[in-house]
Amino acid sequence: MSYVDAGYAIGLSVLFAYSIGLVLRRRSLERRIELSPSPELDGAAEPGPTSGP
């Protein structure tokens, strides 16, 4: 195996490990969002008074 092949193998291995880490981080964040209580917005969804023409 040449040094070039070894470099490509190391580079691809690092990228693969990084992508696995990103997937695991995303899953844990999504799980955290699902388990966290959603904040109740007091009147934020209701439209406020509008001024007429």
C-alpha positions as CSV (number, residue, x, y, z in Angstrom):
1,M,0.0,0.0,0.0
2,S,1.4,3.4,-1.0
3,Y,1.4,6.5,1.1
4,V,-1.2,8.0,-1.1
5,D,-3.6,5.1,-0.6
6,A,-2.9,5.2,3.1
7,G,-3.7,9.0,3.1
8,Y,-7.0,8.5,1.3
9,A,-7.9,5.6,3.6
10,I,-7.2,7.8,6.7
11,G,-9.0,10.8,5.3
12,L,-12.1,8.8,4.4
13,S,-12.1,7.0,7.8
14,V,-12.0,10.4,9.6
15,L,-14.9,11.7,7.4
16,F,-16.9,8.6,8.1
17,A,-16.3,8.8,11.8
18,Y,-17.3,12.5,11.8
19,S,-20.5,11.8,9.9
20,I,-21.4,9.1,12.4
21,G,-20.9,11.6,15.2
22,L,-23.1,14.1,13.4
23,V,-25.9,11.5,13.0
24,L,-25.7,10.5,16.7
25,R,-25.7,14.2,17.8
26,R,-28.7,14.9,15.6
27,R,-30.6,11.9,17.1
28,S,-29.8,13.0,20.6
29,L,-30.9,16.6,19.9
30,E,-34.2,15.4,18.3
31,R,-34.8,13.1,21.3
32,R,-34.1,16.0,23.7
33,I,-36.6,18.2,21.8
34,E,-39.3,15.5,21.9
35,L,-38.9,15.0,25.6
36,S,-38.7,18.6,26.6
37,P,-41.9,20.3,27.5
38,S,-43.0,22.8,24.9
39,P,-43.3,26.3,26.2
40,E,-46.9,27.6,26.3
41,L,-47.2,30.9,24.6
42,D,-49.6,33.2,26.4
43,G,-51.5,35.0,23.7
44,A,-48.5,35.0,21.3
45,A,-50.5,33.2,18.6
46,E,-53.4,35.6,18.8
47,P,-53.2,38.6,16.5
48,G,-52.9,41.9,18.3
49,P,-55.1,45.0,17.7
50,T,-54.7,46.5,14.3
51,S,-55.2,50.1,13.5
52,G,-57.9,50.8,10.9
53,P,-57.5,53.0,7.8
